[in-house]
Amino acid sequence: MKLQTTDVFDVMRDDLERIDERVSAAARVDFPLVSTLVDEIVSAGGKRLRPLLLLLAARGYVYDRATLITAAAGVELLHTASLVHDDSIDRAAIRRGKPTLNARLSSGAVILIGDFLFAQSAMLAAATESTRVVTIFASTLGDICDGQLREMLDGHRVDQTRDEYERRIYGKTAALFAGAAEMGAVLGRAPSSDIEQLRLFGIDLGMAFQIVDDILDVSQGSQVLGKPAANDLRQGIVTLPTMLYARELPADSDERRLLVELVDGDLTDDLAINELIGAIRSSGAIEEAEVIAAEFAERARRRLPPLADAPTRALLEELVELSLVRRS
């Protein structure tokens, strides 16, 4: 019987609430104004998929609740810190329908707050007293930085390859999914083969999640997204739907010229930009990207080791389904 998409959160609600409390405590800052702003960012987090993945990766083995909550809080705080830096780099004013720190504080203050959150997340990882978890954490942080650099330096090209795109979103998103799953499996004392399979599961789940995110950026309106529609494209960042659309354009076409101008920052006419977004939406590129996301999701399902705990496997499979069916 297929689970409803809320079941996983119902099952894990108590531990997720404990994670939220731990994250809020770790993110507390002594300065009242800054503390309020940081608390808003932390409390406005999404569905906590990354810490949830960490918990579920351990649930089929040894479930040391206190240590797992500590590690999961570190993962969520690492994610939050990366978003703070991401918003600062992109000069984003809105995220999840609310003003970002970048919209309220100087860029220097925002970077320092992001650094503070990174430090706090590392302290939570260290508090697990697992050298292997700390090693995974450090490697994941390096991958996140690599993904952000690739987006800054290589993501503004219409002619980028699929391999380049996938390497970028691995660092930007999938690495943290992989790290969360691996940390959970390590803390759960899973067999080495299962740890590796759960890490690979996290990679494929994260890749599917980010491709869907890129699809939603183009296909949904600003009210649904909580940020401007086609925000990445407006900033000149080329994601999978735009790549697939561009691939079918003749080199000398007006449509390709307009797309290159937008990516280069030379197109500022809102009417022309909206027409270009409409062309991408009607081109079939979104449907093609959805197929690719579904392929990653199916590969993630096949990665799952044969867990003896059937309910936990069902919950992990539900995370895969959630990555595909969400609308924001």
N, C-alpha and C positions, 0 to 999 in steps of 0.2 A: 504493500500500500504506500502510495506516494505521500510524503509529509507535506503539510502546508508550509509556506515560506516563513512563517513566524515561529514554527516549533523550535528551531535551533536556539533562538533568542529566549524563548520561554524556558527551555531546559537549562540553559546556562545563565539565566538572569541573575541569580544570587552572586555568582562569581564575577560576572561582568560589572555588577554594582560595586563590588569590592575593588575591582580594578579601577573604576572611575574614582573612587575615594582615594586610592593610592596615587593615581595620576594627579589629582587636584592638590594633594598634600605636597607632592614632589615639585609641582610647578609654582608653588607659592613664592611670591616676591615681597620683599620688605616695603617697597614703595606703593602706597595705596592705589594711586591711579594706574600704575603699570600692573599691579596685582589684579585689579578689576578687569583690565583689558585681557590679560593672559588667561584669567579664569573664564572669560567669555569665549575665548578661542578654544580652550580645552573642553568646556562643557558643550560647545557647539559641534563637537566631533561627530563623525558619521556613525555607522552601525558597529564600529569596533571589530571589523572583520579580521584584522591582523592579530589582535590579542585573542580573539575567539579561535582563530586557526591554531594558535600556540596551545591553547587549552585542549582543543580537540585532538591535536597530535599526540598529547600525553594521555588522553582519557582512556585509550584502549590498553594502557600498560600500567605504570605506577603513577597514581595521581596524588602528588604531594601538593595540596592546595596552596599552602602559604608560599612556597617557593615558586610555583607556577604563576600565582597572582603577581608576585614581585617581577618576574621576568616579563609577563604580559604587559604590565604597566610600563616597563622600560621600552617595550616595542611600540606601544601606543604613543609614548612621549617622544620617541625617536621619529615616528611618523609626523607628529604635530610640529616638531622642530623643523623637519624638512619642508613642511608646508609654509611655515613662517619665512624661511629663507627663500623658498620658491616664489612667494608673493612679493617679497622685497626685490628679487631679481626681475620679476615680470612687471613690477610696479602695479600690481593688482590692487584695486580698491575694494572689491567685493568678493567674498567667498561664502558659500552656503547662505546667501541672502543677507549677510551682515558685513559691515565695514571691516577690513583687515587691519592688523596693526600698522601696516604700511600706510594706510589712509589717515592714521591718527598721530603717528610718532615720526621722528626723523629716521632716515635710513640707517644711520649709525646705531640708534637705539634699538631698532628692529633686529639688526644683525646680532647685537649683543644679547638680546632676549633669546633669539634662536640659538646662539652659542650656549647660553645658560641652560636651555631645555635639552640640548644635546648632552651637556655635562651631567645633568640630572638623570637622563635616560641611561647614560653609561654607568652611573653609580648604582642604579637599580639592577642593571645587568651584573655588576660586580657583587651586589648583595646576594646573588644566588650562590656565591662561593663555588661556582663551576668555572674552571679555567676554559673549558671548551665553549661554554656559553659566551664568555667574554670574547673569545677568539671569533666566534660566529658573528657576534655583535660588531666587532671592529671591521671584519670583512664586509659585512652588510653596509655599514656606514661608508666605507670606501666605494662600494658599488653605487650607492645612492649619489655620491658626489660625482662619480664618473658619468652617471646618467644625466645629471644636471648639466655638466660641462658639455656633453655631447649635444644636448638640446640647445644650449647657448651657441655653440660653435659650429654645429653641423645640422641643426634642425630647421634651418631657414633656407633649404634648397628644394626646389620643385623636383629636381632630378635625382634625389636620394634613392637608394635601393631599399628593397624590403629588408635585407639583412641589416643595413644601417639603422633602419627604423626599429627593428626588433631588438638590436643590441642596446639602443637608447632606452626603450621602454622596459627592458630587463633591469637596467640600472635604476630608472626612475620609479618603477613600481614593483616588478616581479621579484627583485632581490629581497625586498623586505618580507614579502609573502613567503619566499623560500626560507629566509632566516628565521621567521616566526615558527614555521613548521619544523625546521631542524632543531631549534632550541627546545620546543615542546617535546619532541621525540627524544632528545638527549636527556632532558630532565626526567622524562618518563621511563628512562632506562630501556628503551626499545632496542631490539637487536640491530646490529650495524646495517644489515640489508634493509630493514624497515626504515631506519633513519634516512638512508639515501633515497628510498622511494618517496618518503614524505617530503623531503626537500625538493625532489623533482615535481611532485604534485603541487607544491607551493609555487614553483616557477610557472608551470602551465596555468594554474589558477590565476596568478598575477598577470600573466600575459593576456589571458581572456578578459580579465577585469579592466585592464588599461585600454585594450582595443574597444571594448564597449564604452568606456569613458570617452574615448576619442570620437566614437560614433555619436554619442549623446551630445557632445559639444557642437556638432554640426547639425544634428537632426532635431534637437529640442529647442524650445524658446527659453528666454531668460527667466521667466517666472518659475519654470520647472527646475532649471539648473541652479538658480540662486546666484547667477553671474551672467554677464552678457553672452548671448547666443553666438556660437562660432568664435568664442573668445581666443582660442589658440590661433585660428586662421587670421583673425584681425591683428594679432601680434606677430604674424609672419611665421608661425610655427606650423610646419607641414606634418600632418598626421596621416594615418592610413587611408581614410576616405578621400582626402585631397590627393594623395599620391595615386590612388587608383583612378580617380577622375582625370588627373593630369596625364596619366599614361595613355589615355585614349584620344588626347587632343593632338591634332596636327601641329608640327613645330611652328608653322607660320600662321596659326589661327589667331583671331582676335581674342578668343577665350583664354588661350594660353598666355598671350601677352598681358591681359588683365590680371591673370593669376600671378604671373611673375612680378608685376608691378605691386600687387598687394603684399606678396611675400617680402619684397624688397622695401616695403614701407613707402612706396611712391603713389599708391592709390588711396585717396582719402574721401572720395565721393561715396557717401552712404548708399545712395541708390544703386550705383554700380556694384558696390560690395554686396548688397542684399541680393542683387540679381545673380551674382556669382555664387553665393551661398545656395540660392534656389536651384541653380544649374547643377551643383554638386548633389543636392538632395534628389533631383529627378533623373540623375544620370545612371543609376544602378550601382554606383560606387558604395553606397551605404549598405545595400543588400549583399554586395560582394564581401565587404568588411565583416558583416554579420556572420557569413559563412566561415571566414577565417577564425573569428572569435569562437564559434561553435566547435571548430576543429581543435583548438587549444583546450577547450573545456572537456571535450570527449577524451583527449589525450590525458588530461588530469585525472579523469575517472579511472582510466586504465592503469594509472600509476599507483593507485591505492594498494597497499599491501593487504593480504588476506587477513584482516583483523578478526580475532575471535569474538570481539565485542561488536555484534551486528548493529546495535543502536548507534554506536559511535561512527561506524562506517556510513550509516544512513545520514547522520548529521554532517559529515564531511562531504558527502555527495550533495547535500542540500546547499552547502556553500558554493558548490560549482553552479548549481541552478540559479542561485541568487546573483552570481556574477553576470549571468546572461539576461535575466528578466528585469533587472532594476531599471528605473526611469530617471534617476538623478544620481 
